[in-house]
Amino acid sequence: MDGHLRAYDTSDGKVIWDFDTLRDFDTVNGVKAHGGSMNATGPTIAGGMMFVNSGYAQLTGMAGNVLLAFTK
């Protein structure tokens, strides 16, 4: 709900990396975009990439409108 996407070590639970989505983003189509809470769905892995939406305003979440794509 805090806008962070985190990866955890399976052996000890420590955070391996943390990406803060609660910020403005430059977009490929020029539409203003901002990240928010992540609580509705989990990431999708396909074709060597990870896709995740950021922005969930239901209940007590923070609104946003971003679909993020990560690659190695």
N, C-alpha and C positions, 0 to 999 in steps of 0.2 A: 504494500500500500504506500510505501515511501518513495516510489519511483526508481528504485535501484534494481538492477538485474545482476544477480550474484551467482558465482559458481563456487561450490564447496568441495573440499577434498573429502573423498569417501572414507578415508582411513581415520581422520581425526576431526572432521567437521569444520576445519579452518577455512576462511574465505580465500580462494585462489585468485579471483579477480572480481571487480565490482565496477559496473557501468551506471552512472547516474543519468537517467532519462529525463529528469525533471528540469528541462531547459529548452531553449529554442533550437530548432534545427533548420539548416538550409535544405531545401527539397529540390528534386529533379524537375518539378513542374512549377516552381516559384510560389506555391501556396504557403502562407505562413503556417508553421507547424510548431507544436509544443508538446513535450512529453508530460505524463502524469502518472497516476497510480497504475499498477499492474495487478489485477486480481481476478479478471474474468476467465482468461484462458492461459494455458502455458505456451511456451515456444514451440514452433514447428521446425523440424530439421528436414531439409530436402536439398539434394544436389550439392552437398558439401557446404551448405549455408544454414544459418539459423535465423528465423523470422519471428519477431515478437511485436505485439502491439503495446503501445504505451498511452494510457489515457482512459481511466475508468471512473466515471463520476457517479455511479449508482451507490446507494448507501452513503458512506462517508468518504468516498474516493476523490481524487484530484482529476479534473477533466484534462483531456488531451486528445490529439488527433494524429498520432504518428505510428507508422508501421516501419520498424527498424529491421535492417538486414545486415547480418554479421557474417564474415568469412575469415578464414585463416590467413 
